[in-house]
Amino acid sequence: MTTATQLARKGVKLFRAGIWKPRTKPGGFEGIGEEGLTWLQRVQQELGMKVCTEVATHAHVEAALNAGIDALWIGARTVANPFAMQEIADALKGAEVPVLVKNPVNPDLELWIGGLERINQAGITRLGVIHRGFSTYEKRLYRNLPMWHIPIELRRRIPGLPIFGDPSHIGGARELIAPLCQQAMDLGFDGLIVESHCRPDEAWSDAAQQVTPDVLDFILSKLVIRKITDSTESLDTMRHEIDEIDNALIETLSKRMRISREIGAYKREHDMTVVQTNRYTEILYKRGAQGVLCGMSADFVKAVFESIHEESVRQQIEVMNKQ
C-alpha cells in the first residue's frame, strides 16, 4: 500500500501489480497469488485508483473478474502459447474488461496479432498492447531488445490500437528507463507501464529495474510529448525527396540482382558453388566500415547486406537450377 499511496499522490490513475508471475525457472518468486486480489481491492477502495493484474489461466481470469479488477494484462510467455491464449479467451467471453496483450517473448508479429484476434473474437473490444521488447541469445545493452519496427508495423496493420511502452522490461536497469520512456513517446506510443517500488532494492522480483515513485514522477515530468500532425509543406518536400531516393534504391538493387543472375549463369557454366564465403565476408566488412563512416550503425549496414546477399543467392540458385 505504501507504493500505491505514493503513486496516487503523484497522479497515477492505473495501478498494476502482478500477483501471479510466471518465472523462467522454478524457485523464483511466483507472486503472492489470489491473496493479492484483496490488496488490489484496497487500492481501489482507499485510493480511488483503477487496478490491473496479469492473468495466465482460466482460473486467474475468473478470480480477477470476480474480484472486480478493472483491467487485465496477458504476459509475454503466455502470449507465445496459442493454447493458453485460447483458454484465456474462452474465460473472457461475456466480460467487458479492458485487456492489454504484451508482445510474445520471441519477435513474431503474427503470433502477437493472433493473440489479439483470439481475445477480440471472445467479445473483448477494449484491447491494447504492451511493448516489452524481445528475448534473444545476444545480450547487449538491453534486457530485451526493443525492435521498435515490430510495434510500428503492428500499428500500421491495426490502426488505432493503443500501444503502451514497458521501459522497465526492455531496459532491465533503472538508469535506462528515462531514455526508453522518451523513445516510446517519440514513436507516438499512447502511454507507459513502468515498474515502481517504494524501496526498489528490496523488491521481490526484478529489483534492478524498479524506481521509486519520486524518481518515476521526475522521469515523467521531463518527458517531451511531440505533436501528432499529418503533414506540413516542409515535411511534404522532404518526404518527396525520400520517395525519389527510394525509387533510385529500387532501381539500383534491380541492377545489382541482374548482375547476380549473370554471375549465377557463369557459376553454372563453370561448376562453381553459389556462395563464395571469402567474397561475402569481404563485402560485409567493407560495406560495414563504409556505412559507419557515413553515419550509420554497423549492425544496420550488416543487416541490409545480409538481406541483399540472401536475395542474390536465391536468384543465383534459380538461374543455376533452370532446365
PADO-365538 format. One line per field, with one value per residue (C-alpha): residue number from 1; residue in three letters; x, y, z. Coordinates in nm, 2 decimals. Layout:
PADO-365538
n <- NUM ...
res <- ALA ...
x <- X ...
y <- Y ...
z <- Z ...
//
This chain:
PADO-365538
n <- 1 2 3 4 5 6 7 8 9 10 11 12 13 14 15 16 17 18 19 20 21 22 23 24 25 26 27 28 29 30 31 32 33 34 35 36 37 38 39 40 41 42 43 44 45 46 47 48 49 50 51 52 53 54 55 56 57 58 59 60 61 62 63 64 65 66 67 68 69 70 71 72 73 74 75 76 77 78 79 80 81 82 83 84 85 86 87 88 89 90 91 92 93 94 95 96 97 98 99 100 101 102 103 104 105 106 107 108 109 110 111 112 113 114 115 116 117 118 119 120 121 122 123 124 125 126 127 128 129 130 131 132 133 134 135 136 137 138 139 140 141 142 143 144 145 146 147 148 149 150 151 152 153 154 155 156 157 158 159 160 161 162 163 164 165 166 167 168 169 170 171 172 173 174 175 176 177 178 179 180 181 182 183 184 185 186 187 188 189 190 191 192 193 194 195 196 197 198 199 200 201 202 203 204 205 206 207 208 209 210 211 212 213 214 215 216 217 218 219 220 221 222 223 224 225 226 227 228 229 230 231 232 233 234 235 236 237 238 239 240 241 242 243 244 245 246 247 248 249 250 251 252 253 254 255 256 257 258 259 260 261 262 263 264 265 266 267 268 269 270 271 272 273 274 275 276 277 278 279 280 281 282 283 284 285 286 287 288 289 290 291 292 293 294 295 296 297 298 299 300 301 302 303 304 305 306 307 308 309 310 311 312 313 314 315 316 317 318 319 320 321 322 323
res <- MET THR THR ALA THR GLN LEU ALA ARG LYS GLY VAL LYS LEU PHE ARG ALA GLY ILE TRP LYS PRO ARG THR LYS PRO GLY GLY PHE GLU GLY ILE GLY GLU GLU GLY LEU THR TRP LEU GLN ARG VAL GLN GLN GLU LEU GLY MET LYS VAL CYS THR GLU VAL ALA THR HIS ALA HIS VAL GLU ALA ALA LEU ASN ALA GLY ILE ASP ALA LEU TRP ILE GLY ALA ARG THR VAL ALA ASN PRO PHE ALA MET GLN GLU ILE ALA ASP ALA LEU LYS GLY ALA GLU VAL PRO VAL LEU VAL LYS ASN PRO VAL ASN PRO ASP LEU GLU LEU TRP ILE GLY GLY LEU GLU ARG ILE ASN GLN ALA GLY ILE THR ARG LEU GLY VAL ILE HIS ARG GLY PHE SER THR TYR GLU LYS ARG LEU TYR ARG ASN LEU PRO MET TRP HIS ILE PRO ILE GLU LEU ARG ARG ARG ILE PRO GLY LEU PRO ILE PHE GLY ASP PRO SER HIS ILE GLY GLY ALA ARG GLU LEU ILE ALA PRO LEU CYS GLN GLN ALA MET ASP LEU GLY PHE ASP GLY LEU ILE VAL GLU SER HIS CYS ARG PRO ASP GLU ALA TRP SER ASP ALA ALA GLN GLN VAL THR PRO ASP VAL LEU ASP PHE ILE LEU SER LYS LEU VAL ILE ARG LYS ILE THR ASP SER THR GLU SER LEU ASP THR MET ARG HIS GLU ILE ASP GLU ILE ASP ASN ALA LEU ILE GLU THR LEU SER LYS ARG MET ARG ILE SER ARG GLU ILE GLY ALA TYR LYS ARG GLU HIS ASP MET THR VAL VAL GLN THR ASN ARG TYR THR GLU ILE LEU TYR LYS ARG GLY ALA GLN GLY VAL LEU CYS GLY MET SER ALA ASP PHE VAL LYS ALA VAL PHE GLU SER ILE HIS GLU GLU SER VAL ARG GLN GLN ILE GLU VAL MET ASN LYS GLN
x <- 0.00 0.29 0.40 0.04 -0.03 0.29 0.19 -0.16 -0.02 0.18 -0.13 -0.10 -0.45 -0.39 -0.20 -0.08 0.06 0.14 0.00 0.06 0.41 0.53 0.90 1.17 1.30 1.13 1.23 1.19 0.91 0.60 0.37 0.16 -0.13 -0.51 -0.45 -0.31 -0.66 -0.77 -0.47 -0.57 -0.93 -0.79 -0.61 -0.94 -1.14 -0.89 -0.70 -0.96 -0.72 -0.80 -0.61 -0.47 -0.32 -0.17 -0.37 -0.23 -0.50 -0.88 -0.87 -0.68 -0.93 -1.22 -1.07 -0.98 -1.32 -1.50 -1.28 -1.37 -1.03 -1.06 -0.82 -0.61 -0.29 -0.15 0.22 0.48 0.53 0.15 0.11 0.37 0.13 -0.18 -0.34 -0.30 -0.44 -0.74 -0.80 -0.79 -1.01 -1.27 -1.27 -1.32 -1.64 -1.91 -1.67 -1.63 -1.29 -1.01 -0.73 -0.37 -0.16 0.21 0.43 0.54 0.88 1.01 0.99 0.69 0.44 0.19 0.18 0.12 -0.17 -0.30 -0.33 -0.51 -0.75 -0.83 -0.92 -1.12 -1.32 -1.42 -1.60 -1.34 -1.34 -1.13 -0.79 -0.44 -0.08 0.23 0.56 0.82 1.09 1.21 1.43 1.74 2.05 2.25 2.26 2.38 2.26 1.90 1.75 1.50 1.58 1.32 1.30 1.09 1.00 0.77 0.52 0.54 0.43 0.16 0.02 0.03 -0.16 -0.41 -0.46 -0.60 -0.47 -0.34 0.03 0.20 0.58 0.73 1.08 1.13 1.14 1.31 1.59 1.62 1.80 1.66 1.91 1.77 1.41 1.41 1.56 1.34 1.03 1.12 1.19 0.85 0.67 0.88 0.74 0.38 0.31 -0.01 0.13 0.38 0.38 0.67 0.76 0.79 0.86 0.89 1.21 1.34 1.63 1.40 1.16 1.08 1.13 1.32 1.47 1.73 1.46 1.24 1.23 1.08 0.76 0.96 1.20 0.91 0.74 1.07 1.11 0.75 0.79 1.08 0.91 0.87 0.54 0.55 0.27 0.10 0.04 -0.01 0.19 0.33 0.47 0.83 0.77 0.60 0.90 1.14 0.91 0.91 1.29 1.29 1.05 1.29 1.58 1.37 1.29 1.66 1.74 1.50 1.64 2.00 1.90 1.74 2.06 2.26 2.03 2.06 2.44 2.39 2.19 2.47 2.72 2.48 2.49 2.88 2.90 2.67 2.88 3.20 3.05 3.11 2.93 2.68 2.82 3.18 3.24 3.56 3.39 3.08 3.29 3.48 3.16 3.02 3.34 3.40 3.04 3.01 3.31 3.19 2.84 3.00 3.19 2.86 2.70 2.51 2.54 2.75 2.46 2.22 2.45 2.53 2.15 2.09 2.37 2.27 1.93 2.07 2.30 2.01 1.81 2.12 2.18 1.82 1.83 2.16 2.02 1.72 1.94 2.17 1.87 1.70 1.65
y <- 0.00 0.23 0.23 0.26 0.56 0.74 0.68 0.80 1.12 1.17 1.15 0.79 0.66 0.30 0.07 -0.26 -0.54 -0.90 -1.14 -1.45 -1.43 -1.70 -1.73 -1.87 -2.12 -2.28 -2.15 -1.78 -1.56 -1.65 -1.39 -1.38 -1.55 -1.49 -1.32 -1.03 -0.96 -0.83 -0.59 -0.46 -0.41 -0.20 0.02 0.07 0.14 0.35 0.54 0.55 0.41 0.16 -0.16 -0.41 -0.76 -1.03 -1.34 -1.66 -1.93 -1.96 -1.97 -1.64 -1.47 -1.60 -1.49 -1.15 -1.08 -1.20 -0.96 -0.66 -0.60 -0.31 -0.43 -0.74 -0.79 -1.11 -1.17 -1.24 -1.61 -1.67 -1.48 -1.71 -2.01 -2.02 -2.29 -2.07 -1.76 -1.96 -2.07 -1.71 -1.60 -1.86 -1.74 -1.38 -1.45 -1.22 -0.99 -0.62 -0.57 -0.40 -0.64 -0.55 -0.80 -0.80 -0.89 -1.26 -1.34 -1.40 -1.14 -1.28 -1.02 -1.28 -1.46 -1.12 -1.04 -1.39 -1.35 -1.02 -1.18 -1.47 -1.22 -1.00 -1.30 -1.36 -1.03 -0.81 -0.48 -0.27 -0.40 -0.26 -0.39 -0.36 -0.35 -0.50 -0.60 -0.94 -1.20 -1.31 -1.51 -1.20 -0.98 -0.63 -0.30 -0.41 -0.69 -0.73 -0.58 -0.31 -0.40 -0.08 -0.17 -0.45 -0.24 0.02 -0.24 -0.36 0.00 0.00 -0.33 -0.24 0.14 0.29 0.01 0.16 0.08 0.12 0.11 -0.11 0.05 -0.15 -0.48 -0.35 -0.19 -0.42 -0.14 0.17 0.40 0.31 0.38 0.75 0.74 0.44 0.63 0.92 0.69 0.53 0.87 0.99 0.70 0.80 0.54 0.60 0.56 0.38 0.10 0.15 -0.06 0.13 0.04 0.24 0.06 -0.07 -0.27 -0.47 -0.57 -0.94 -0.95 -0.75 -0.52 -0.37 -0.23 -0.07 0.31 0.49 0.69 1.01 0.91 0.80 1.13 1.31 1.09 1.17 1.54 1.55 1.37 1.57 1.49 1.55 1.69 1.44 1.62 1.45 1.69 2.03 2.18 2.14 1.78 1.70 1.83 1.62 1.31 1.37 1.37 1.04 0.89 0.98 0.83 0.51 0.48 0.51 0.25 0.00 0.06 0.02 -0.31 -0.43 -0.37 -0.55 -0.85 -0.86 -0.88 -1.15 -1.36 -1.32 -1.44 -1.73 -1.82 -1.80 -2.02 -2.28 -2.29 -2.34 -2.57 -2.33 -2.32 -2.04 -1.90 -1.78 -1.73 -1.52 -1.28 -1.25 -1.18 -0.91 -0.74 -0.74 -0.60 -0.33 -0.21 -0.21 0.02 0.24 0.27 0.37 0.65 0.77 0.79 0.46 0.18 -0.12 -0.35 -0.18 -0.20 -0.56 -0.64 -0.46 -0.65 -0.98 -0.94 -0.83 -1.13 -1.37 -1.24 -1.26 -1.62 -1.70 -1.56 -1.73 -2.07 -2.01 -1.95 -2.25 -2.49 -2.38 -2.68
z <- 0.00 0.06 -0.30 -0.42 -0.19 -0.31 -0.67 -0.62 -0.47 -0.79 -1.00 -1.13 -1.22 -1.30 -1.06 -1.19 -0.98 -1.08 -0.82 -1.04 -1.20 -1.45 -1.40 -1.63 -1.37 -1.07 -0.72 -0.80 -0.66 -0.84 -0.69 -0.38 -0.55 -0.50 -0.17 -0.37 -0.51 -0.17 -0.17 -0.51 -0.38 -0.10 -0.36 -0.54 -0.23 -0.02 -0.30 -0.58 -0.83 -1.11 -1.08 -1.33 -1.29 -1.51 -1.59 -1.74 -1.69 -1.69 -1.31 -1.30 -1.52 -1.32 -0.99 -1.12 -1.27 -0.95 -0.75 -0.97 -1.11 -1.36 -1.63 -1.72 -1.90 -2.06 -2.02 -2.29 -2.21 -2.22 -2.55 -2.71 -2.64 -2.86 -2.64 -2.33 -2.52 -2.63 -2.27 -2.15 -2.44 -2.35 -1.99 -2.10 -2.30 -2.18 -1.99 -2.06 -1.90 -2.09 -2.18 -2.26 -2.45 -2.42 -2.72 -2.72 -2.59 -2.95 -3.22 -3.40 -3.52 -3.65 -3.31 -3.14 -3.38 -3.34 -2.97 -3.01 -3.26 -3.01 -2.74 -2.97 -3.10 -2.74 -2.75 -2.59 -2.78 -2.54 -2.64 -2.62 -2.63 -2.42 -2.59 -2.35 -2.61 -2.72 -2.57 -2.77 -2.70 -2.79 -2.48 -2.52 -2.36 -2.30 -2.11 -2.41 -2.75 -2.84 -3.21 -3.25 -3.61 -3.48 -3.28 -3.56 -3.81 -3.56 -3.56 -3.94 -3.95 -3.68 -3.69 -3.37 -3.14 -2.82 -2.76 -2.43 -2.38 -2.10 -2.05 -1.73 -1.91 -2.22 -2.03 -1.72 -1.54 -1.38 -1.54 -1.89 -1.80 -1.87 -2.22 -2.32 -2.20 -2.42 -2.72 -2.68 -2.67 -2.97 -3.16 -3.08 -2.82 -2.62 -2.27 -2.05 -1.80 -1.56 -1.25 -0.93 -0.57 -0.25 -0.17 -0.51 -0.38 -0.16 -0.44 -0.45 -0.83 -1.09 -0.83 -1.07 -1.30 -1.03 -0.95 -0.66 -0.71 -0.67 -0.94 -1.17 -1.12 -1.21 -1.53 -1.63 -1.57 -1.81 -2.10 -2.42 -2.58 -2.95 -3.16 -3.39 -3.72 -4.06 -4.28 -4.34 -4.66 -4.55 -4.44 -4.77 -4.96 -4.76 -4.79 -5.17 -5.16 -4.97 -5.22 -5.50 -5.32 -5.25 -5.62 -5.71 -5.44 -5.60 -5.95 -5.81 -5.64 -5.96 -6.15 -5.87 -5.90 -6.28 -6.24 -5.97 -6.22 -6.47 -6.21 -6.14 -6.51 -6.51 -6.20 -6.36 -6.67 -6.47 -6.20 -5.92 -5.58 -5.53 -5.21 -5.21 -4.84 -4.86 -5.10 -4.88 -4.57 -4.76 -4.86 -4.51 -4.37 -4.63 -4.65 -4.27 -4.24 -4.52 -4.35 -4.02 -4.19 -4.34 -4.00 -4.00 -3.74 -3.83 -3.73 -3.97 -4.26 -4.19 -4.18 -4.51 -4.69 -4.53 -4.69 -5.02 -5.02 -4.93 -5.23 -5.45 -5.36 -5.42 -5.77 -5.85 -5.73 -5.95 -6.26 -6.18 -6.15 -6.47 -6.70
//
